[in-house]
């Protein structure tokens, strides 16, 4: 069932529609928080492992800024692209009841999802355009012809 | 009762006859013995005759009772019919329950109930095991979480609309109307 059919069937009603800036911003913050917590957990775990294997002192592993930035970028891109491709919604989207679809309301393909993830990470302020655009489209949405809709009922 | 009445009354009649005859016989024997010995009515012969006839009467009555099957007589009594004729409702109406209750000291009865002992006999653990506490907690927790998420989504949607409205007014253009995405094709 497409979102349109679900709306016509009365299952979602007003829940369908293009999501605005605040919901999308909150979803992005939630995703960011998840990524940060997961990253810290990985760091701590690796520190603990290192402590048990190599012995004291207990220190967090560190690498060059370039490496860390690249690693964080790759992980975040994979995270966003995976969820947009697999379910159409990241955990942050899920929390706010949002879904990312293409112009024909379908889930994004892997290429478009990866590209959208890269664009979102490189130019986060592009999201602000959603407040100005009459279609609530961010700059990334305009480039890739994607839409973020309210979707509370559908389950991944 | 109707069918057994003649027999019963016949039996009674017969018993009376035997006893009466025994009494008559006693008098007659006593008189004859009194005359024969010329001892007078209150004499030793009269007393002897009395004892003789008393013993005779006892024997006769015992023999008669042995002959009568009292169980058979009892069997022939229609208890149901007797009960039918008794108006138990009327009897119940005459019982003053309030008065009976007023005479019962319920406090004293309650004092005699050993609650501790009853509680000791109740297996509270088994009762707790039968109550799905985990399930109740899980359901209420998930329901609360669901309500919180719904509230967050509603507030997010309202905030979206407010931001849209502010921007549309700033840009002096008609307000955005939420609409469904375009259908397939």
Interface residues (C-beta under 8 A of the other chain):
Chain A: X2 X3 X4 X7 X14 X16 X17 X18 X19 X20 X21 X22 X23 X26 X95 X96 X97 X101 X103 X104 X105 X131 X132 X134 X136 X147 X149 X150 X152
Chain B: X149 X150 X152 X153 X156 X157 X159 X160 X161 X162 X163 X164 X167 X171 X173 X176 X178 X179 X180 X181 X182 X183 X184
